[in-house]
Amino acid sequence: MKRVTIHRCPVCSSIGAHTDQLVAELRKDPDVRVTIEQGEKGEFTVEVDGRLIPTRRGDELIDVPELAAEIHEVETPV
């Protein structure tokens, strides 16, 4: 099972909405467990089994389908 931890900004509505969309997408997969933690102002980071994955291109957040696909591609430790 993949363990995904999302650290998100506690005040940014756009990051909150992006997180909600990503969580909804990830929860379709029964082999993914998602945890959301309060991050720093402006933060949106995602870890898969402790491995940090890219969430931005420059100042722009990577779109949900692409980010979800990247998460699914991360190999789970055996």
PLY file of the C-alpha trace (Angstrom):
ply
format ascii 1.0
element vertex 78
property float x
property float y
property float z
element edge 77
property int vertex1
property int vertex2
end_header
0.00 0.00 0.00
1.25 3.47 -0.87
1.21 6.05 1.87
0.72 9.57 0.53
1.19 12.56 2.82
0.10 15.98 1.60
1.32 19.08 3.42
-0.87 22.02 2.49
-1.11 25.70 3.29
-3.68 26.31 6.03
-4.96 29.56 4.49
-4.65 29.31 0.67
-8.02 28.46 -0.83
-6.50 27.51 -4.20
-4.11 25.04 -2.57
-6.97 23.71 -0.43
-9.11 23.12 -3.52
-6.19 21.50 -5.36
-5.60 19.22 -2.39
-9.28 18.25 -2.24
-9.27 17.34 -5.94
-6.09 15.31 -5.59
-7.41 13.45 -2.54
-10.66 12.63 -4.35
-8.67 11.22 -7.27
-6.30 9.21 -5.08
-9.06 7.72 -2.94
-10.38 5.91 -6.02
-7.42 3.56 -5.59
-7.83 1.19 -2.61
-4.05 0.67 -2.48
-3.37 4.33 -1.65
-3.69 5.75 1.85
-3.82 9.56 2.00
-3.03 11.77 4.98
-3.33 15.56 4.94
-1.20 17.64 7.27
-1.15 21.36 7.87
1.89 22.89 6.25
3.46 26.31 6.14
1.90 29.30 4.42
2.03 28.69 0.65
3.13 25.07 1.04
1.88 22.23 -1.13
4.16 19.21 -0.90
3.46 15.55 -1.50
5.39 12.59 -0.17
4.88 9.02 -1.33
6.25 6.52 1.17
8.56 9.28 2.45
9.77 10.28 -1.01
9.11 13.91 -1.98
7.66 14.31 -5.47
7.47 17.50 -7.54
4.18 19.40 -7.22
5.01 22.61 -9.10
6.43 23.86 -12.35
7.80 27.24 -11.50
5.02 28.95 -9.56
2.23 26.78 -11.02
0.83 23.67 -9.34
0.99 20.55 -11.48
-2.56 19.61 -12.53
-4.34 16.89 -10.58
-4.46 14.14 -13.27
-0.73 14.47 -13.97
0.16 14.60 -10.27
-2.03 11.56 -9.51
-0.36 9.65 -12.36
3.07 10.56 -10.97
2.02 9.29 -7.53
0.77 6.02 -9.00
4.08 5.52 -10.82
6.16 5.68 -7.64
7.29 2.17 -6.78
6.26 0.89 -3.38
9.00 -0.59 -1.20
8.73 -4.35 -0.82
0 1
1 2
2 3
3 4
4 5
5 6
6 7
7 8
8 9
9 10
10 11
11 12
12 13
13 14
14 15
15 16
16 17
17 18
18 19
19 20
20 21
21 22
22 23
23 24
24 25
25 26
26 27
27 28
28 29
29 30
30 31
31 32
32 33
33 34
34 35
35 36
36 37
37 38
38 39
39 40
40 41
41 42
42 43
43 44
44 45
45 46
46 47
47 48
48 49
49 50
50 51
51 52
52 53
53 54
54 55
55 56
56 57
57 58
58 59
59 60
60 61
61 62
62 63
63 64
64 65
65 66
66 67
67 68
68 69
69 70
70 71
71 72
72 73
73 74
74 75
75 76
76 77
